[in-house]
Amino acid sequence: MKVALAQIPIAYGDPAANLATVKEYVGKARAAGADTVVFPEMWNTGYALDQLSSLADPDGKNTQVLLGQLAQENQINLVGGSVATKEGNQFFNTTYVVNQTGELVGRYRKVHLFGLMNEDQYLTAGNQINRFELAGVPSSSFICYDLRFPEWWRTVNQTGVQVIYLPAEWPEKRIEQWELLVRARAIENQAFVVAVNTVGDNPTDHFGGHSMVVDPLGKVITKMDDQAGLEVVEFDPQAALAVRGPIPVFKDRRPNLYN
């Protein structure tokens, strides 16, 4: 796979500006020869949670159409970060995954809501895993704060996924934790982790970038700095299977003792 990490700045409360940025970076990813591009969390609105009634995408329809068109026009797979969506009277932090034909193959609602950023006051938590095939590779995705819950990751990785995508808006002041946790989740689950953060500022936080790809042994294949940009990395997802043979952690688990 050749995956593009789209470490974009997010314009707070300005979906039109953010849409233009996403289109620009999809074009850059295609020009760089990537087959998949990954965006950060809440890229349509940023954390303008008190404005969701006017900014959130109703039923995610506009985002799904947009991602489908961009994927088809550019012949590229899109892990669409996540966006603010509205369904009825509820708001969600939602990921959409679209393959290069424009087909929606995955959807995920953030399960663990982050109190320090007031998500629990505005958003409704999801309750399902997101397993999908992308470029023929068994894959999954989580969102930001989900990174701190290894038991949730293990739930999906028992299904044999080889690549896990993680869009985020992770503050710079906790960026060392970000790096350690991403590496730990890769090692524990013997999978590649593609973690894409944002950069820049909103009214309360400065975001730290350091988007990264980590292999199933915890080796950092690539790590970006704290500036906006696009980085393309190539890796073989099948390498995850080679790691699982000698160290069969899934076979050796004793879940009857863990509850």
C-alpha positions in Angstrom: 0.0 0.0 0.0 1.0 3.6 -0.6 -0.7 5.7 2.0 -0.8 9.5 2.2 -1.0 11.1 5.6 -2.9 14.4 5.1 -1.8 16.4 8.1 -4.0 19.4 7.4 -4.8 22.5 9.5 -8.5 22.7 10.3 -10.4 26.1 10.1 -12.4 26.4 13.2 -16.2 26.5 12.4 -15.6 26.9 8.7 -16.7 23.8 6.7 -16.3 25.5 3.3 -12.6 26.4 3.9 -12.0 22.8 5.2 -13.7 21.3 2.2 -11.3 23.2 -0.1 -8.3 22.0 1.9 -9.5 18.4 1.7 -9.9 18.6 -2.1 -6.5 20.1 -2.4 -4.8 17.3 -0.4 -6.7 14.6 -2.2 -5.2 16.0 -5.4 -1.7 16.1 -3.9 -2.1 12.5 -2.7 -3.0 11.4 -6.2 -0.1 13.3 -7.8 2.2 11.6 -5.3 1.1 8.2 -6.4 -0.8 7.2 -3.2 -3.5 4.6 -3.4 -5.1 5.7 0.0 -5.3 9.1 1.7 -6.1 9.6 5.4 -7.4 12.8 7.1 -7.7 14.0 10.7 -10.6 14.0 13.1 -13.5 16.5 12.8 -12.1 18.1 9.7 -15.3 19.7 8.6 -16.0 21.9 11.7 -13.1 21.5 14.1 -14.1 21.4 17.7 -16.7 24.1 17.3 -19.1 22.0 19.3 -21.3 24.8 20.4 -22.1 25.5 16.7 -23.0 21.9 15.7 -26.7 22.7 15.2 -25.8 24.8 12.2 -22.5 23.2 11.1 -22.9 19.4 11.5 -23.6 17.5 8.3 -27.2 16.1 8.4 -27.0 12.3 8.3 -23.5 12.7 6.9 -25.0 12.8 3.4 -23.0 15.7 2.1 -19.7 14.1 3.3 -20.6 10.7 1.9 -21.3 12.3 -1.5 -18.2 14.4 -1.5 -15.9 11.6 -0.5 -17.4 9.3 -3.1 -16.9 11.8 -5.8 -13.3 12.6 -4.8 -12.5 8.9 -4.6 -13.9 8.1 -7.9 -12.5 11.2 -9.7 -9.0 10.6 -8.3 -9.1 6.8 -8.2 -8.0 6.8 -4.6 -9.2 5.2 -1.4 -10.3 7.7 1.3 -10.2 7.2 5.0 -12.2 10.4 5.6 -10.8 11.3 9.0 -14.0 12.1 10.9 -16.7 14.7 10.6 -19.4 16.2 12.8 -22.8 14.7 11.8 -26.3 15.3 12.9 -29.0 12.6 13.1 -32.3 13.7 14.5 -31.5 15.6 17.6 -28.2 13.9 18.2 -24.6 14.8 17.0 -21.9 12.3 16.3 -18.2 12.2 15.5 -18.2 10.0 12.4 -15.7 8.4 10.1 -16.6 7.4 6.6 -14.3 5.1 4.5 -14.7 5.1 0.7 -12.9 2.9 -1.8 -11.5 4.2 -5.1 -14.8 3.4 -7.0 -16.7 5.7 -4.6 -18.3 2.9 -2.6 -18.9 3.5 1.1 -17.2 0.5 2.8 -16.9 1.6 6.4 -18.5 3.9 9.0 -17.6 4.4 12.6 -18.9 6.7 15.4 -16.4 7.6 18.1 -17.1 5.4 21.1 -15.1 7.1 23.8 -16.0 10.8 24.3 -13.3 13.1 25.7 -14.5 15.1 28.6 -11.6 17.5 28.6 -12.8 18.8 25.2 -16.5 18.7 26.3 -17.4 16.0 23.8 -19.6 14.3 26.3 -21.7 17.5 26.6 -22.5 17.8 22.9 -22.0 14.4 21.2 -23.6 11.0 21.4 -21.2 8.0 21.6 -21.1 5.2 19.1 -21.4 1.6 20.0 -20.0 -0.5 17.1 -16.7 -1.5 15.7 -15.7 -0.7 12.1 -14.2 -3.5 10.1 -13.8 -3.2 6.4 -11.8 -4.2 3.4 -9.7 -1.5 1.7 -7.5 -2.3 -1.3 -8.1 -6.0 -0.4 -6.7 -5.5 3.1 -8.7 -6.3 6.3 -8.8 -3.0 8.1 -10.4 -1.0 10.9 -10.5 2.5 12.3 -10.9 4.3 15.6 -10.9 8.0 16.5 -8.5 10.0 18.8 -9.4 9.3 22.5 -10.3 5.7 21.5 -6.5 5.3 21.4 -6.4 5.1 25.2 -8.6 2.0 25.4 -6.6 -1.1 24.5 -9.5 -3.4 25.3 -11.6 -1.8 22.5 -8.9 -2.2 20.0 -8.4 -5.8 20.9 -12.1 -6.4 20.3 -11.8 -5.6 16.6 -8.3 -7.0 16.1 -9.5 -10.5 16.9 -11.2 -10.3 13.5 -7.8 -10.4 11.8 -7.3 -6.8 10.7 -3.9 -5.9 9.3 -4.2 -2.1 9.2 -5.8 0.2 11.7 -6.5 3.9 10.9 -6.6 6.6 13.6 -7.7 10.1 12.8 -7.2 12.6 15.6 -7.1 16.1 16.9 -4.4 15.6 19.6 -3.0 18.6 21.4 0.7 19.3 21.3 1.0 19.3 25.1 0.3 15.5 25.2 2.1 14.6 22.0 4.6 12.3 23.8 1.7 10.2 25.0 0.3 10.1 21.5 3.5 8.6 20.1 3.8 6.0 22.9 0.2 5.0 22.7 0.2 4.6 18.9 3.3 2.4 19.1 1.8 0.3 22.0 -1.5 -0.3 20.1 0.5 -1.5 17.0 2.6 -3.9 19.1 -0.4 -5.2 21.1 -2.5 -5.9 18.0 0.3 -6.9 15.7 -1.0 -4.6 13.0 0.1 -1.5 11.1 -1.3 1.7 12.7 -1.8 4.8 10.5 -2.4 7.7 12.8 -3.2 11.2 11.4 -3.3 14.3 13.5 -4.1 17.9 12.7 -1.9 21.0 13.3 -2.5 24.6 14.2 -4.8 26.2 16.8 -8.4 26.6 17.9 -9.6 28.9 20.7 -8.5 26.5 23.4 -5.7 24.2 22.0 -2.6 23.9 19.9 -2.5 20.7 18.0 0.8 18.8 17.6 0.9 17.0 14.3 3.4 14.1 14.4 1.2 11.9 12.2 2.9 8.6 12.0 2.8 5.0 10.6 4.0 2.2 12.9 4.6 -1.4 12.0 3.4 -4.5 13.9 6.6 -4.6 15.9 6.3 -1.0 17.1 8.9 0.4 14.6 8.1 3.9 13.4 8.1 3.8 9.6 7.5 7.5 9.3 6.7 10.4 11.5 5.8 13.9 10.5 6.7 17.1 12.3 4.3 19.8 13.7 3.7 21.5 10.3 0.9 21.1 7.8 1.8 18.8 4.9 1.4 15.5 3.1 3.6 12.5 3.5 3.4 9.2 1.5 4.6 6.0 2.9 4.7 2.5 1.4 4.3 -0.7 3.3 3.2 -4.3 2.9 0.2 -5.1 5.1 0.9 -8.8 4.8 4.0 -8.3 7.0 1.5 -8.3 10.0 1.0 -12.0 9.4 4.7 -12.8 9.6 4.8 -11.2 13.0 1.7 -13.1 14.3 3.3 -16.5 13.5 6.2 -16.5 15.9 4.4 -14.5 18.6 0.8 -15.9 18.7 -0.7 -13.5 21.2 -4.3 -14.0 20.0 -4.0 -17.8 20.2 -2.4 -17.5 23.7 -4.9 -15.2 25.2 -6.9 -16.4 28.2 -10.0 -14.2 28.1 -11.8 -16.2 30.7 -9.4 -14.7 33.3 -9.8 -11.1 32.1 -13.4 -10.4 33.1 
